[in-house]
Amino acid sequence: MTTTTPHPLNHALALTSSAPDLYQGHTTPDYWNMVGPYGGITAATLLQAVLQHPLLLGEPLSLTVNFAAAVAEGPFTLQVTPVRTNRSTQHWLVVAEQADASGAQAVTTTASVVTAARRETWSVSDTPMPAVPTPAQCAQAQRAFRSEWLQRYEMRPVTGPLPTQWDDSGHTSLTQLWLRDAPARALDFPALAAMCDVFFPRVWLRRARRVPAGTVSITMYFHAGAALLEHTGTGYLLAQARAQEFRNGYFDQSAQLWNEAGQMLATSHQIVYYKE
Amino acid sequence: MTTTTPHPLNHALALTSSAPDLYQGHTTPDYWNMVGPYGGITAATLLQAVLQHPLLLGEPLSLTVNFAAAVAEGPFTLQVTPVRTNRSTQHWLVVAEQADASGAQAVTTTASVVTAARRETWSVSDTPMPAVPTPAQCAQAQRAFRSEWLQRYEMRPVTGPLPTQWDDSGHTSLTQLWLRDAPARALDFPALAAMCDVFFPRVWLRRARRVPAGTVSITMYFHAGAALLEHTGTGYLLAQARAQEFRNGYFDQSAQLWNEAGQMLATSHQIVYYKE
């Protein structure tokens, strides 16, 4: 008899369902960040609940996740509601809850998801992948800070790595890196969603100062369909992020993810809290 | 006795409340688009419901609106739920419903809103306003297509105006224009939210071909606080939008809005359906 250990991402995404629209999951230490799970794994898990809902039509088109409170170690429930089904799009709301200190259920995370049936049309890319060295030409990053989830990705920085000197010398917010799951895993929508949040806080880079920071809300637009994800397989993605505005405790970040062939897989945006 | 006619935007934003968390509004012909209200006015109205909720804390930080179905002429209800209140942020869900053809209530629109208490911190802009001619140097656009809501804005295109020849000659998706309410009205959060959706579909510009198109989901990040909006007053905003990827029936759009002084007020993103 042979047993296989599931990939850490599959383990994190494992959900059970006890009633229609209701799913149960459990946080995993594999993707732990500093005070809760890595935000990308929370986003991926909420998307996963929609993807395994029996009424699902189509593939993910957009996902917005609002991080209302830190997720604690332990079980959580997901209420998944298909609020409207049209001919080619379907709209979903997801509400994640955990028991709070008093034992009452409290909302930790909310999400809206649009899934869509897509068909081939006129298409064009207006944001070509930048010219960068190949993954093999970029050295693998050492884990830069003590968060377990960093071990779940192979990261090969191209530009804008985590500063090594916190000396207020920052002048840019641009990061580019090659990226894939570690161990390698064929790309699917939850994996891509998780990767959209892979960037360390832009304020750390822009200031070369490490201040408390955390995502408040993230939105992802999926440009790839399942066939393109399958074609991308275990290849690297080029992930790029930059900020637009840092103002009074919050900054925004825009990100793009391409496969090695230069095909745009997803664009993403987030608003992030930071402390002086 | 003197009577004054309310500004069309105030008229559109008028809501009554019959029960806690429940608001009623009515569509207005002033902001009518082709098959329903202008998306920006729907976004502004959902935000307005949060802003007049008695439990509101702070000012708008982010707003995501999902257009699940066309809104019909007539009344609508808004269910406004403060799902989580933290020390400095508050998370909201808004669900808009209308009676469908059978008389049953059906969801037309959903939104999530984050409001936040902001305080002055280290701040920097990484996306300076582009150098463009002043509003007075840019001619006012004539109404380019037959939608009533276009009359509610004074638009002065800088670059990327609506094509005048639909001949497949397009090569860019960038539009810049100076913009303000018509008649002029002091800027507030609902007005700014409405302006984030002011751009005609990027696919029309990129292709120089007019195809059916409509926003599926829009997200806005507010970088300005109330004091900066008040300072901006009735001045023009420079609004800029470009697409990143057009793929198989959906494209994404990124937008920035600055005041005349070059201060970033909001950044916005949307995913838009288009037909071949």
Boltz contact constraints between the chains, C-beta under 6 A:
constraints:
  - contact:
      token1: [A, 62]
      token2: [B, 217]
      max_distance: 6.0
  - contact:
      token1: [A, 62]
      token2: [B, 271]
      max_distance: 6.0
  - contact:
      token1: [A, 64]
      token2: [B, 64]
      max_distance: 6.0
  - contact:
      token1: [A, 66]
      token2: [B, 91]
      max_distance: 6.0
  - contact:
      token1: [A, 66]
      token2: [B, 112]
      max_distance: 6.0
  - contact:
      token1: [A, 68]
      token2: [B, 84]
      max_distance: 6.0
  - contact:
      token1: [A, 68]
      token2: [B, 91]
      max_distance: 6.0
  - contact:
      token1: [A, 69]
      token2: [B, 84]
      max_distance: 6.0
  - contact:
      token1: [A, 83]
      token2: [B, 107]
      max_distance: 6.0
  - contact:
      token1: [A, 84]
      token2: [B, 68]
      max_distance: 6.0
  - contact:
      token1: [A, 84]
      token2: [B, 69]
      max_distance: 6.0
  - contact:
      token1: [A, 84]
      token2: [B, 107]
      max_distance: 6.0
  - contact:
      token1: [A, 91]
      token2: [B, 66]
      max_distance: 6.0
  - contact:
      token1: [A, 91]
      token2: [B, 68]
      max_distance: 6.0
  - contact:
      token1: [A, 107]
      token2: [B, 83]
      max_distance: 6.0
  - contact:
      token1: [A, 107]
      token2: [B, 84]
      max_distance: 6.0
  - contact:
      token1: [A, 110]
      token2: [B, 112]
      max_distance: 6.0
  - contact:
      token1: [A, 112]
      token2: [B, 66]
      max_distance: 6.0
  - contact:
      token1: [A, 112]
      token2: [B, 110]
      max_distance: 6.0
  - contact:
      token1: [A, 114]
      token2: [B, 216]
      max_distance: 6.0
  - contact:
      token1: [A, 114]
      token2: [B, 217]
      max_distance: 6.0
  - contact:
      token1: [A, 118]
      token2: [B, 248]
      max_distance: 6.0
  - contact:
      token1: [A, 118]
      token2: [B, 249]
      max_distance: 6.0
  - contact:
      token1: [A, 120]
      token2: [B, 248]
      max_distance: 6.0
  - contact:
      token1: [A, 121]
      token2: [B, 248]
      max_distance: 6.0
  - contact:
      token1: [A, 121]
      token2: [B, 249]
      max_distance: 6.0
  - contact:
      token1: [A, 121]
      token2: [B, 276]
      max_distance: 6.0
  - contact:
      token1: [A, 122]
      token2: [B, 276]
      max_distance: 6.0
  - contact:
      token1: [A, 123]
      token2: [B, 246]
      max_distance: 6.0
  - contact:
      token1: [A, 123]
      token2: [B, 247]
      max_distance: 6.0
  - contact:
      token1: [A, 123]
      token2: [B, 248]
      max_distance: 6.0
  - contact:
      token1: [A, 124]
      token2: [B, 246]
      max_distance: 6.0
  - contact:
      token1: [A, 125]
      token2: [B, 245]
      max_distance: 6.0
  - contact:
      token1: [A, 126]
      token2: [B, 173]
      max_distance: 6.0
  - contact:
      token1: [A, 126]
      token2: [B, 243]
      max_distance: 6.0
  - contact:
      token1: [A, 126]
      token2: [B, 244]
      max_distance: 6.0
  - contact:
      token1: [A, 127]
      token2: [B, 244]
      max_distance: 6.0
  - contact:
      token1: [A, 173]
      token2: [B, 126]
      max_distance: 6.0
  - contact:
      token1: [A, 216]
      token2: [B, 114]
      max_distance: 6.0
  - contact:
      token1: [A, 217]
      token2: [B, 62]
      max_distance: 6.0
  - contact:
      token1: [A, 217]
      token2: [B, 114]
      max_distance: 6.0
  - contact:
      token1: [A, 219]
      token2: [B, 219]
      max_distance: 6.0
  - contact:
      token1: [A, 221]
      token2: [B, 252]
      max_distance: 6.0
  - contact:
      token1: [A, 221]
      token2: [B, 271]
      max_distance: 6.0
  - contact:
      token1: [A, 223]
      token2: [B, 245]
      max_distance: 6.0
  - contact:
      token1: [A, 223]
      token2: [B, 247]
      max_distance: 6.0
  - contact:
      token1: [A, 243]
      token2: [B, 126]
      max_distance: 6.0
  - contact:
      token1: [A, 244]
      token2: [B, 126]
      max_distance: 6.0
  - contact:
      token1: [A, 244]
      token2: [B, 127]
      max_distance: 6.0
  - contact:
      token1: [A, 244]
      token2: [B, 267]
      max_distance: 6.0
  - contact:
      token1: [A, 245]
      token2: [B, 125]
      max_distance: 6.0
  - contact:
      token1: [A, 245]
      token2: [B, 223]
      max_distance: 6.0
  - contact:
      token1: [A, 245]
      token2: [B, 264]
      max_distance: 6.0
  - contact:
      token1: [A, 246]
      token2: [B, 123]
      max_distance: 6.0
  - contact:
      token1: [A, 246]
      token2: [B, 124]
      max_distance: 6.0
  - contact:
      token1: [A, 247]
      token2: [B, 123]
      max_distance: 6.0
  - contact:
      token1: [A, 247]
      token2: [B, 223]
      max_distance: 6.0
  - contact:
      token1: [A, 248]
      token2: [B, 118]
      max_distance: 6.0
  - contact:
      token1: [A, 248]
      token2: [B, 120]
      max_distance: 6.0
  - contact:
      token1: [A, 248]
      token2: [B, 121]
      max_distance: 6.0
  - contact:
      token1: [A, 248]
      token2: [B, 123]
      max_distance: 6.0
  - contact:
      token1: [A, 249]
      token2: [B, 118]
      max_distance: 6.0
  - contact:
      token1: [A, 249]
      token2: [B, 121]
      max_distance: 6.0
  - contact:
      token1: [A, 252]
      token2: [B, 221]
      max_distance: 6.0
  - contact:
      token1: [A, 252]
      token2: [B, 267]
      max_distance: 6.0
  - contact:
      token1: [A, 264]
      token2: [B, 245]
      max_distance: 6.0
  - contact:
      token1: [A, 267]
      token2: [B, 244]
      max_distance: 6.0
  - contact:
      token1: [A, 267]
      token2: [B, 252]
      max_distance: 6.0
  - contact:
      token1: [A, 269]
      token2: [B, 269]
      max_distance: 6.0
  - contact:
      token1: [A, 271]
      token2: [B, 62]
      max_distance: 6.0
  - contact:
      token1: [A, 271]
      token2: [B, 221]
      max_distance: 6.0
  - contact:
      token1: [A, 276]
      token2: [B, 121]
      max_distance: 6.0
  - contact:
      token1: [A, 276]
      token2: [B, 122]
      max_distance: 6.0
